[in-house]
Amino acid sequence: MQVKEYIISAPGKAILHGEHAVVHGKVALAVSLNLRTYLRLQVTSGEKVFINMPNIHTFLSWDLTELQSLVTDTTVNYSSTTELDTSLVKRLRDFVGIPDGTTDTGGMAVLAFLYIYLSVFAHSESLPSMTLSVWSELPTGAGLGSSAAFCVCLATALLSAQGTISSPLTHQQDTARWSEEEMELINRWAFQGERIIHGNPSGVDNAVGTWGGILRYHAGKITPLNRVPMLRILLTNTKVPRSTKVLVAGVKDKINKFPSIINPVLESVDAVSRTCEDTLTKMEAGESSPKHYSVLEELIDINQHHLNVMGVGHPSLDTLCRVTLARGLHSKLTGAGGGGCAITLLRPDTDGSLIQSTREDLKECGFDCWETSIGAPGVQQHSPCSVKEDIMEILNSY
């Protein structure tokens, strides 16, 4: 191992357009959030593995001899990670004490870490001792891809430490990325982590975390869009809990009950996604204009109304949209709805005082609100000096 330390980050995810409609074969646009998860891996000379995740109050360590006993002769092919090793998952559940059906955030994150760690190093001469410290700007359980960002960072750091992928950072760089082939490998391993945590994920979240930018998702096919602009937004968490499963089932019931009404709504949502994709392409091809932003704002309003018709709105989201519209800003839910999170588009010339007053209004409603952007870079390797000082202090404290 040539490098003893790796600092990796990956972005969160939001849905710009197409939530719920995508379940029924329509186009959705998933975007990266410039709120990131950071992971620092240090290869050590001891006989232990430590993992520190202060966001979710999880701090654990294991002796290497304990972990070595979990490794079997099962062959792991680094270039072919499409099948989950269910026997290893079972051993790890027993080892950590996580029964089937458990959704505890810390427990599932630990399970994903141990699975990728043992799989990646299964055929090394010995398991390496290391310390992993993770800090995220993303709230957990909010539908913003926090688990996928973690899995992308995890896969990247462990594959780098094993030497399966390169360490592209040079002394002349602050950040670096990998070859397309290496990114594909990172994405496949991250998907395995997502499968352990979520069971049957679509693969969209880990793809956004890997490549960043904007991805088109249609009929199971994920296509990164080339040359799309970064857009400023407010991201708001209403903190209203919701069940994605219940909301998806509710939309299906509405389709069955009112097919002649809801099916055209789904077609319209599809058209919104496609029109947005076309508009973003034009914005990047030439200079963005107020006209383009007007189109994006109208699409946001139209889609939010569609989502209400589908039955996935919520009074908290109605309040949010009303508060932002009073200041000339346009918002829509992102993700499953029924509460959860929303995005508000900001124009390049949106006044800072208006943004601040809007955030204060939203906080008075009991919501959490961040100013950030969408279309951010995917997974990156960092030098310590390129990481925000407060985050680096946290990573260094463990």
C-alpha positions in Angstrom: 0.0 0.0 0.0 1.7 3.1 -1.2 -0.6 5.7 0.4 -1.4 5.5 4.1 -4.3 7.9 4.1 -7.3 8.5 1.8 -9.9 11.3 2.1 -12.9 10.7 -0.1 -16.2 12.6 -0.6 -19.4 11.9 -2.5 -22.6 14.0 -3.0 -26.1 13.5 -1.9 -29.1 13.1 -4.3 -32.4 14.8 -5.0 -35.0 14.1 -7.6 -35.5 17.1 -9.9 -38.5 15.7 -11.8 -40.3 12.4 -12.2 -40.7 11.0 -8.7 -43.5 8.4 -8.6 -44.0 8.6 -12.3 -40.7 6.8 -12.8 -42.2 3.7 -11.0 -44.6 3.5 -13.9 -42.1 3.7 -16.7 -41.7 7.5 -17.1 -38.5 9.5 -17.2 -37.0 10.9 -14.0 -34.1 13.3 -13.5 -31.9 12.6 -10.5 -29.4 15.3 -9.5 -26.4 15.5 -7.2 -26.6 17.7 -4.1 -23.5 19.8 -3.1 -24.0 18.5 0.4 -21.4 15.8 0.8 -20.3 12.8 2.9 -16.6 12.7 3.8 -14.6 9.6 4.7 -11.1 9.5 5.9 -9.3 6.1 5.8 -6.0 5.7 7.6 -4.1 2.4 7.2 -2.5 1.7 10.6 0.1 -0.7 12.0 -2.0 -2.0 14.8 -4.2 -5.1 15.0 -7.6 -3.5 15.0 -10.2 -1.9 12.7 -12.0 1.2 13.9 -15.0 2.8 12.4 -16.3 6.2 13.7 -19.6 7.7 12.5 -20.4 10.6 14.8 -23.5 11.7 12.7 -25.2 8.5 13.8 -23.4 8.0 17.1 -21.7 4.8 16.0 -18.2 4.0 17.2 -17.0 0.4 16.9 -13.7 -1.6 16.7 -12.8 -5.2 16.1 -9.6 -7.3 16.4 -8.3 -8.5 13.1 -8.4 -12.1 14.3 -12.2 -11.7 14.8 -12.7 -10.4 11.3 -10.3 -12.9 9.8 -12.5 -15.8 11.1 -15.4 -14.5 9.0 -13.4 -14.9 5.7 -14.0 -18.1 3.8 -12.5 -19.6 0.6 -15.3 -18.1 -1.5 -13.7 -16.3 -4.4 -14.4 -12.6 -4.9 -13.9 -11.2 -8.4 -13.2 -7.5 -8.2 -14.5 -6.9 -11.7 -17.7 -8.8 -11.2 -19.8 -7.7 -8.2 -23.3 -8.2 -9.5 -24.2 -11.0 -7.1 -24.5 -10.4 -3.4 -22.8 -13.0 -1.2 -25.8 -13.8 1.0 -23.9 -16.3 3.1 -21.4 -13.6 4.1 -24.2 -11.2 4.8 -25.7 -13.9 7.1 -22.4 -14.4 8.9 -22.0 -10.7 9.4 -25.5 -10.2 10.7 -24.8 -12.9 13.3 -21.4 -11.4 14.1 -22.7 -7.9 14.6 -26.0 -9.0 16.1 -28.4 -7.6 13.6 -31.5 -9.7 13.0 -33.3 -9.8 9.6 -35.7 -7.0 9.2 -33.7 -4.5 11.3 -33.4 -1.0 9.7 -31.2 0.6 12.4 -29.1 3.2 10.6 -25.9 2.5 12.4 -26.2 -1.2 12.3 -26.9 -1.3 8.6 -24.0 1.1 7.9 -21.6 -1.2 9.9 -22.9 -4.2 8.0 -22.2 -2.5 4.6 -18.7 -1.6 5.8 -17.8 -5.0 7.0 -19.2 -6.7 3.8 -17.1 -4.5 1.4 -14.0 -4.5 3.7 -13.9 -8.4 3.9 -14.8 -8.9 0.2 -12.2 -6.4 -1.1 -9.4 -7.8 1.1 -10.5 -11.5 1.2 -7.5 -12.6 -1.0 -4.9 -10.3 0.5 -2.1 -11.8 2.5 -3.8 -10.5 5.6 -6.6 -8.1 6.5 -5.2 -4.6 7.1 -5.7 -2.6 10.3 -7.3 0.8 9.7 -9.4 3.6 11.1 -12.3 5.0 9.2 -13.9 8.3 10.2 -17.1 9.5 8.4 -18.9 12.8 8.6 -21.8 13.9 6.5 -23.5 17.2 5.7 -26.6 15.2 4.7 -29.4 14.4 7.2 -30.1 10.7 7.4 -33.5 9.2 6.5 -34.5 12.2 4.5 -34.4 10.6 1.1 -31.3 12.6 0.1 -29.0 9.6 -0.7 -27.0 9.7 2.5 -26.5 5.9 2.6 -25.5 5.9 -1.0 -22.9 8.7 -0.5 -21.5 6.6 2.4 -21.3 3.5 0.3 -19.6 5.3 -2.6 -17.0 6.8 -0.2 -16.6 3.4 1.4 -16.1 1.5 -1.8 -13.7 4.1 -3.2 -11.5 4.2 -0.1 -11.3 0.5 0.4 -10.6 -0.2 -3.3 -7.9 2.4 -3.2 -6.3 1.0 -0.1 -6.3 -2.5 -1.6 -4.8 -1.1 -4.9 -7.6 -2.3 -7.1 -8.1 1.3 -8.3 -5.5 4.0 -8.6 -4.9 6.9 -6.3 -5.2 9.8 -8.8 -4.4 12.6 -6.5 -0.9 14.2 -7.1 1.0 16.7 -5.0 -0.1 19.4 -7.5 -3.8 18.7 -7.0 -6.4 19.4 -4.4 -9.0 17.0 -5.7 -9.0 14.2 -8.3 -11.3 11.6 -9.9 -10.8 8.2 -11.5 -11.0 6.6 -15.0 -14.4 5.6 -16.3 -13.6 1.9 -15.8 -12.6 2.6 -12.2 -15.8 4.6 -11.6 -17.9 1.7 -12.9 -16.2 -0.5 -10.4 -16.8 1.9 -7.5 -20.4 2.2 -8.5 -20.9 -1.6 -8.6 -19.4 -2.0 -5.1 -21.4 0.9 -3.7 -24.5 -0.7 -5.1 -23.7 -3.8 -3.1 -23.6 -1.7 0.0 -26.9 -0.1 -0.9 -28.4 -3.6 -1.4 -27.3 -4.6 2.1 -28.8 -1.4 3.6 -32.0 -1.1 1.5 -32.7 -4.6 0.1 -33.8 -3.8 -3.5 -32.6 -0.3 -4.4 -32.9 1.1 -8.0 -29.2 1.9 -8.2 -29.9 5.6 -8.9 -28.6 7.0 -5.6 -25.2 5.3 -5.8 -24.9 6.3 -9.5 -25.5 9.9 -8.6 -23.0 9.6 -5.8 -20.4 8.2 -8.2 -20.8 10.4 -11.3 -22.5 13.4 -9.9 -24.2 15.9 -12.2 -27.7 15.0 -13.5 -28.7 11.5 -14.4 -31.7 10.4 -16.5 -33.5 7.3 -15.2 -36.0 5.5 -17.5 -37.2 1.9 -17.5 -34.3 0.7 -15.4 -31.6 2.5 -17.5 -29.4 5.1 -15.9 -27.8 7.7 -18.3 -25.5 10.5 -17.1 -26.3 13.7 -18.9 -23.2 15.4 -20.3 -22.6 19.1 -19.9 -25.4 20.3 -17.7 -25.3 23.4 -15.5 -25.1 23.6 -11.8 -28.1 25.3 -10.3 -28.4 27.1 -7.0 -31.2 25.9 -4.7 -32.6 26.0 -1.3 -33.0 22.5 0.1 -35.6 22.3 2.9 -36.4 19.4 5.2 -39.9 19.6 6.6 -38.9 16.9 9.1 -42.3 15.3 8.6 -41.7 11.5 8.5 -43.2 9.5 5.7 -43.3 6.0 4.3 -42.1 5.7 0.7 -43.8 2.3 0.5 -47.2 3.6 1.6 -47.0 6.6 -0.7 -46.0 4.5 -3.8 -48.9 2.1 -3.0 -51.2 5.1 -2.7 -50.3 6.3 -6.2 -50.9 2.9 -7.6 -54.4 2.7 -6.0 -55.2 6.1 -7.6 -54.2 4.8 -11.0 -56.3 1.7 -10.5 -59.3 3.8 -9.3 -59.0 6.7 -11.8 -56.9 5.4 -14.8 -58.4 7.9 -17.2 -57.4 10.8 -14.9 -54.1 9.7 -13.4 -52.4 8.1 -16.4 -52.5 11.4 -18.3 -51.0 13.1 -15.2 -48.1 10.6 -15.4 -47.7 11.3 -19.1 -47.5 15.0 -18.3 -44.9 14.4 -15.6 -42.9 12.5 -18.2 -43.2 15.5 -20.5 -42.0 17.8 -17.7 -38.9 15.7 -17.2 -38.1 15.7 -20.9 -38.7 19.4 -21.3 -36.5 20.1 -18.3 -33.7 17.9 -19.8 -34.0 19.8 -23.1 -33.9 23.2 -21.3 -30.8 22.3 -19.2 -29.0 21.1 -22.4 -29.7 24.4 -24.1 -28.6 26.3 -21.0 -25.2 24.6 -21.0 -24.8 24.8 -24.8 -25.2 28.6 -24.7 -25.4 31.3 -22.1 -28.2 30.8 -19.5 -30.9 33.4 -19.8 -33.8 34.6 -17.7 -36.0 32.9 -20.2 -34.5 29.5 -19.4 -35.0 30.1 -15.6 -38.6 31.1 -16.3 -39.2 27.7 -18.0 -37.5 25.8 -15.1 -39.7 27.7 -12.6 -42.9 26.9 -14.5 -41.9 23.2 -14.7 -41.4 23.1 -11.0 -44.9 24.6 -10.4 -46.5 22.2 -12.8 -44.9 19.2 -11.3 -45.7 20.2 -7.8 -49.4 20.4 -8.8 -49.2 17.0 -10.5 -47.7 15.5 -7.3 -50.6 16.9 -5.3 -53.0 15.3 -7.7 -51.2 12.0 -7.2 -51.9 12.3 -3.5 -48.3 12.6 -2.3 -48.4 16.2 -1.1 -48.7 17.3 2.5 -49.8 20.5 4.4 -46.1 21.1 5.4 -45.2 21.1 1.7 -48.1 23.4 0.9 -46.8 25.8 3.6 -43.3 25.7 2.2 -44.5 26.4 -1.4 -46.6 29.3 -0.1 -43.8 30.8 1.9 -41.3 30.7 -1.0 -43.8 31.9 -3.6 -44.6 34.9 -1.5 -41.0 35.9 -2.2 -41.1 35.1 -5.9 -39.4 31.7 -5.5 -40.7 28.3 -6.9 -40.6 25.0 -5.0 -41.5 21.4 -5.3 -41.2 18.3 -3.2 -38.3 16.0 -4.0 -38.5 12.3 -3.4 -41.4 10.4 -2.0 -43.4 13.4 -0.7 -45.9 13.2 2.2 -43.6 15.6 4.0 -39.9 15.0 3.6 -37.8 17.4 1.6 -38.3 20.1 -1.1 -36.2 22.1 -3.5 -36.5 25.8 -4.3 -34.8 27.1 -7.4 -32.6 30.2 -7.1 -31.7 32.4 -10.1 -28.1 33.5 -10.4 -29.1 37.1 -9.6 -31.3 36.2 -6.6 -30.5 38.7 -3.9 -28.7 37.3 -0.9 -30.9 39.2 1.6 -34.0 37.6 0.0 -32.5 34.2 0.3 -31.6 34.8 4.0 -35.1 36.1 4.8 -36.7 33.1 3.1 -34.5 30.7 5.0 -35.5 32.5 8.3 -39.2 32.2 7.3 -38.8 28.5 6.6 -37.0 28.0 9.9 -39.8 29.7 11.7 -42.1 27.0 10.2 -40.0 24.4 12.0 -38.1 23.4 8.9 -34.3 22.9 8.3 -33.1 24.8 5.3 -29.7 24.9 3.4 -28.5 27.0 0.5 -26.7 24.6 -1.8 -26.5 23.6 -5.5 -27.4 20.7 -7.7 -25.3 19.2 -10.4 -22.2 18.9 -8.2 -19.2 16.6 -9.0 -19.4 13.0 -8.0 -17.0 11.0 -5.9 -13.6 12.7 -5.4 -10.3 12.2 -3.6 -9.1 15.2 -1.6 -6.0 16.5 -0.1 -6.5 17.6 3.5 -6.2 21.3 2.6 -9.2 21.1 0.1 -11.6 19.9 2.8 -13.6 22.4 4.8 -11.7 23.2 8.0 -14.6 22.3 10.3 -15.1 18.9 8.6 -11.4 18.2 8.6 -11.3 18.9 12.4 -14.0 16.3 12.9 -12.3 13.7 10.8 -9.0 14.3 12.6 -10.6 14.0 16.0 -11.1 10.2 15.7 
